[in-house]
Amino acid sequence: MRFIISTLALLALFGCATNSGIVDLGGGNFVYEKEDAMAYNGNSTKVEMLKESAAFCAKKGKQLVVLSSAAKAYTPYSFAGAEIQFSCK
C-alpha cells in the first residue's frame, strides 16, 4: 500500500512540469518554454528544445534562427528548464 501511495505521489510531482509547445508570437517569431522534472541542468533541456525547433523549421523548408535563449538549473522550488525565442528563415 505504501508503494502505491509513493508511486502516485511521485507521478503527481512529475506531472507538474510544464511544456508550452511551440507558440506563434506573430511576425514569423516563435517561443518555446519547457521544464523538465528529471533534469538537473536546464542546458540539456535547451539542447533538446533546439533540436525540436530545428525540426519544426525544417518541416516548413526553412532553417532555425535563434533570437534569444535562457536556461535555468533545478532548485528546490522549481524544475530545471529553458526558453527559446526563434524564427524560421
Secondary structure, DSSP 4 states (H G I P E B T S, - for coil): -HHHHHHHHHHHHHTT--EEEEEEEETTEEEEEEEETT-S-HHHHHHHHHHHHHHHHHHTT--EEEEEEEEE--BTTB-EEEEEEEEE-
